[in-house]
């Protein structure tokens, strides 16, 4: 990187921040081969002095390139070139709680919507606060955007607020009152179940009890319970909230709502129904959260309440592309099948 030549040819435009212009100069040097893979950049002091710009401006330019994955800092050794393909302007940190078929749909929709203008790296925290914290803190310098699902028992606001607001997009989970003007595409679980049950009111009339299976391990269960109880209060329906199926209190006329993404409770309801020779959709009703191909055919078709995960991924990508912070409740619908 010839600093003397750059100093002679530098032409700073007032129309664009100087740190971005410096970042473009460095990427241009990489594209031309003046800076090679793993080559060390001149020090901050040398760049600042040669180009007559502040150290702060140099640091901002280097941090910007680090976020894009083009350079990387080595402790007390300066910055090195880590990528020679500098076409992508964005690099996205994508953090999910766990891997399910519908989260896979979300991720692929996000990637497809961004196209080839960004690199996207996928991580999982598995509801472990230590993993969540370390993944975010260790990657703060290396990405232009952070797309995050939280779902944690602990309060994670302090950790999430470490990410600059303009780079922060919360998906699926609900994290209100964070610092700054940030984006969020979330499931409104309380409103969604209330609306879904209201839409299914005619089909529910032939049943006697409405039972919500809400295992304590589910991080969104409290919000679903709130909406469920609001429906019970307004409809007068006899309701019950339990963590697992109670075979001793399994009756004709019950409707079971299952929440778990792994469908253990759904399988248990079907097994007990068969054991007692109850016909699903007639003697016993079932509503399950989140649609999958198997639910279309299982037990003649399972009625589902499901958010549109592909739309969630698309919306998150559009927020990044348009650079306009938004807070949006993702659309959810009930799909009626023979189990109700």
C-alpha positions in Angstrom: 0.0 0.0 0.0 1.8 3.1 -1.3 0.9 5.8 1.2 3.0 8.5 -0.6 1.2 7.9 -3.9 -2.2 7.9 -2.1 -1.3 11.1 -0.3 -0.6 12.8 -3.7 -3.8 11.5 -5.4 -6.3 11.7 -2.5 -9.2 13.9 -3.4 -11.6 14.0 -0.4 -15.2 14.7 -1.4 -17.4 16.7 1.1 -20.4 14.7 -0.1 -19.4 11.5 1.7 -18.0 10.8 5.2 -14.2 10.7 5.0 -13.9 7.3 6.7 -16.0 5.7 4.0 -13.8 7.3 1.3 -10.7 5.9 3.1 -12.4 2.5 3.3 -13.0 2.6 -0.4 -9.4 3.5 -1.0 -8.2 0.5 0.9 -10.7 -1.9 -0.8 -9.5 -0.4 -4.2 -5.9 -1.3 -3.2 -7.0 -4.8 -2.4 -8.8 -5.2 -5.7 -5.8 -3.9 -7.6 -3.5 -6.4 -5.8 -1.5 -3.7 -4.0 -2.7 -5.3 -0.8 -2.5 -9.1 -0.7 -4.3 -11.7 1.4 -2.8 -11.8 5.0 -0.7 -8.7 4.3 -0.5 -6.2 7.1 -1.8 -2.7 6.6 0.2 0.4 7.5 -0.3 1.5 11.1 -3.1 3.9 12.1 -0.5 6.5 12.8 1.2 6.1 9.4 -2.1 6.3 7.5 -3.2 9.3 9.6 0.0 11.2 9.0 0.5 10.4 5.3 -3.1 11.3 4.4 -3.5 14.2 6.8 -6.6 12.8 8.4 -7.4 12.2 12.1 -6.7 8.9 13.8 -10.4 8.7 14.6 -11.3 8.7 10.9 -8.7 6.0 10.3 -10.1 3.8 13.1 -13.7 4.3 11.8 -12.6 3.2 8.3 -10.7 0.2 9.6 -13.7 -0.8 11.8 -16.0 -0.5 8.8 -13.8 -2.9 6.8 -13.5 -5.2 9.8 -17.4 -5.4 10.0 -17.4 -6.5 6.3 -14.8 -9.2 7.0 -12.3 -7.6 4.7 -9.6 -7.0 7.4 -9.1 -8.2 10.9 -7.2 -6.8 13.8 -4.5 -8.9 15.5 -3.9 -8.0 19.1 -1.2 -5.3 19.2 0.0 -6.2 15.7 -2.2 -4.0 13.6 -4.7 -5.0 10.8 -4.4 -7.7 8.2 -6.2 -8.4 4.9 -8.5 -11.4 5.4 -10.5 -11.3 2.2 -9.7 -10.2 -1.3 -13.3 -10.5 -2.7 -14.6 -7.1 -1.6 -17.8 -6.8 -3.6 -20.2 -7.5 -0.7 -21.0 -4.3 1.1 -22.6 -6.1 4.1 -21.9 -9.0 6.4 -24.7 -10.3 8.6 -24.5 -12.1 12.0 -27.6 -14.2 12.1 -28.3 -15.7 15.6 -31.2 -18.2 16.2 -32.2 -20.0 19.4 -32.4 -23.4 17.9 -32.8 -25.2 14.5 -36.2 -26.3 13.4 -37.8 -26.7 10.0 -39.6 -23.3 10.3 -36.5 -21.5 11.5 -34.8 -23.0 8.4 -37.5 -21.5 6.3 -36.9 -18.1 8.0 -33.1 -18.3 7.4 -33.4 -19.3 3.7 -36.0 -16.7 3.0 -33.7 -14.1 4.5 -30.7 -15.2 2.4 -32.8 -15.3 -0.8 -34.2 -11.8 -0.2 -30.7 -10.3 0.4 -29.3 -12.1 -2.7 -25.6 -12.0 -3.3 -25.0 -8.5 -1.9 -24.3 -9.8 1.6 -22.5 -12.6 3.4 -24.6 -14.2 6.2 -23.2 -16.3 9.0 -25.6 -18.5 11.0 -25.1 -19.1 14.8 -27.2 -20.8 17.5 -27.3 -20.0 21.3 -29.7 -22.8 22.5 -31.1 -20.6 25.2 -27.7 -20.5 27.0 -26.9 -17.0 28.3 -23.2 -17.5 28.3 -23.2 -18.7 24.7 -25.5 -15.8 23.7 -23.2 -13.2 25.4 -19.9 -14.5 24.1 -21.2 -14.9 20.5 -22.4 -11.3 20.4 -19.4 -9.7 22.2 -16.8 -11.6 20.3 -18.4 -10.7 16.9 -19.2 -7.1 17.5 -16.3 -5.8 15.3 -16.9 -8.3 12.5 -20.4 -7.6 11.1 -22.4 -4.8 9.6 -25.7 -6.1 10.8 -26.9 -8.4 13.7 -30.1 -10.3 13.2 -31.1 -11.9 16.6 -33.7 -14.2 18.1 -33.3 -14.0 21.9 -35.8 -16.3 23.9 -33.9 -16.3 27.1 -35.0 -16.7 30.7 -32.5 -14.0 31.7 -32.8 -10.4 30.8 -30.6 -9.9 27.8 -31.2 -6.2 27.1 -27.8 -5.1 28.3 -26.1 -7.6 26.0 -28.2 -6.6 23.0 -27.7 -2.9 23.6 -24.0 -3.5 23.0 -24.9 -3.7 19.4 -25.3 -0.2 17.8 -29.1 0.3 17.3 -28.8 0.9 13.6 -27.2 -2.5 13.1 -29.7 -4.4 15.3 -32.7 -6.4 14.0 -34.6 -8.5 16.5 -36.6 -11.3 14.9 -39.3 -13.7 16.2 -38.9 -12.8 19.8 -40.2 -9.6 21.4 -37.6 -7.2 22.9 -39.2 -3.8 23.7 -37.5 -0.7 25.1 -34.0 -1.3 23.8 -31.7 1.7 23.4 -31.8 3.7 20.1 -33.8 3.4 17.0 -33.6 -0.3 16.2 -35.7 -2.8 14.2 -37.8 -5.8 15.2 -40.0 -8.3 13.4 -41.7 -10.3 16.1 -44.5 -12.7 16.9 -47.3 -11.1 19.0 -48.2 -14.4 20.7 -51.0 -13.0 23.0 -52.8 -11.3 20.1 -52.2 -14.1 17.7 -53.8 -16.9 19.7 -56.7 -14.6 20.7 -57.4 -13.8 17.1 -57.0 -17.4 15.9 -59.4 -18.8 18.5 -61.9 -16.1 17.7 -61.7 -17.1 14.0 -62.2 -20.7 15.0 -65.2 -20.0 17.4 -67.8 -21.8 15.2 -65.7 -25.0 15.0 -65.0 -24.9 18.8 -68.7 -24.8 19.7 -69.1 -28.6 19.5 -66.4 -29.1 22.2 -66.6 -28.5 25.9 -63.1 -27.8 27.2 -60.2 -25.9 25.7 -56.8 -27.1 27.1 -53.5 -25.4 26.5 -50.4 -27.6 26.8 -47.8 -25.1 27.8 -44.5 -26.8 29.1 -42.6 -24.6 31.4 -39.5 -24.9 29.2 -41.1 -22.9 26.4 -39.9 -19.3 26.4 -43.0 -17.9 24.7 -45.5 -19.8 26.8 -46.3 -16.9 29.2 -47.4 -14.6 26.3 -49.5 -17.4 24.7 -51.2 -18.0 28.1 -52.1 -14.3 28.4 -53.9 -14.4 25.0 -55.5 -17.8 25.8 -56.9 -16.4 29.1 -58.3 -13.4 27.4 -60.2 -15.6 25.0 -61.5 -17.7 28.0 -62.7 -14.5 29.7 -64.5 -13.2 26.6 -66.0 -16.5 25.4 -67.0 -18.1 28.6 -65.3 -21.3 27.4 -64.1 -23.8 30.1 -60.3 -23.7 29.9 -57.3 -25.4 31.4 -53.5 -24.7 31.2 -51.3 -27.6 32.0 -47.6 -28.5 31.2 -48.3 -32.0 29.8 -51.1 -34.3 28.9 -52.9 -35.9 31.8 -54.2 -39.3 30.6 -56.5 -39.6 33.7 -58.3 -36.4 32.8 -58.5 -37.0 29.0 -62.1 -36.6 28.0 -64.4 -36.5 25.0 -65.1 -32.9 24.1 -61.6 -31.6 24.8 -59.6 -29.4 22.4 -55.9 -29.5 22.9 -53.6 -26.7 21.8 -49.9 -27.8 21.6 -47.1 -25.3 21.6 -43.8 -27.2 21.4 -41.8 -27.0 18.2 -40.8 -30.6 18.7 -44.4 -31.8 18.8 -44.0 -34.3 21.7 -47.3 -33.2 23.2 -49.0 -33.4 19.8 -47.8 -37.0 19.5 -49.0 -37.8 23.0 -52.5 -36.4 22.4 -52.8 -38.5 19.2 -51.6 -41.7 20.9 -54.0 -41.3 23.9 -56.9 -40.6 21.5 -56.2 -43.8 19.6 -55.9 -45.7 22.8 -59.3 -44.5 24.0 -60.7 -44.9 20.5 -61.6 -41.2 20.3 -62.0 -39.8 16.8 -59.8 -36.8 16.2 -61.9 -33.8 15.0 -65.1 -35.3 16.4 -64.5 -36.5 20.0 -61.2 -34.7 20.5 -60.0 -31.5 18.8 -56.4 -30.5 18.2 -54.7 -27.2 17.3 -50.9 -27.2 17.0 -48.5 -24.3 16.7 -46.3 -23.9 13.5 -47.2 -25.8 10.3 -45.0 -28.5 8.8 -45.6 -30.8 5.8 -46.3 -33.7 8.1 -49.2 -31.9 9.9 -51.0 -31.6 6.6 -51.5 -35.4 6.5 -51.1 -36.5 10.2 -54.3 -37.8 11.7 -56.2 -36.6 8.6 -54.8 -33.1 8.9 -53.9 -31.0 12.0 -55.3 -27.5 12.4 -52.4 -25.1 13.0 -51.7 -21.6 14.3 -48.6 -20.4 12.4 -46.7 -17.3 11.8 -45.3 -16.8 8.3 -41.6 -17.5 8.9 -40.7 -16.9 5.2 -42.3 -13.5 5.4 -40.4 -12.8 8.6 -37.1 -13.5 6.9 -38.1 -11.4 3.9 -39.1 -8.5 6.1 -35.9 -8.6 8.0 -33.9 -8.5 4.8 -35.9 -5.6 3.4 -35.2 -3.6 6.6 -31.5 -4.0 5.9 -31.8 -3.3 2.2 -33.9 -0.1 2.7 -31.9 1.0 5.8 -35.2 2.1 7.5 -35.7 0.9 11.1 -39.1 -0.6 11.7 -41.0 -2.5 14.4 -43.4 -4.9 12.9 -45.7 -7.7 14.2 -45.3 -10.6 11.8 -48.5 -12.0 10.2 -50.0 -15.1 11.8 -53.0 -17.2 10.7 -54.9 -20.3 11.6 -55.1 -23.1 9.0 -58.2 -25.2 9.4 -57.9 -29.0 8.9 -59.8 -32.0 10.0 -58.5 -32.1 13.6 -60.9 -29.4 14.6 
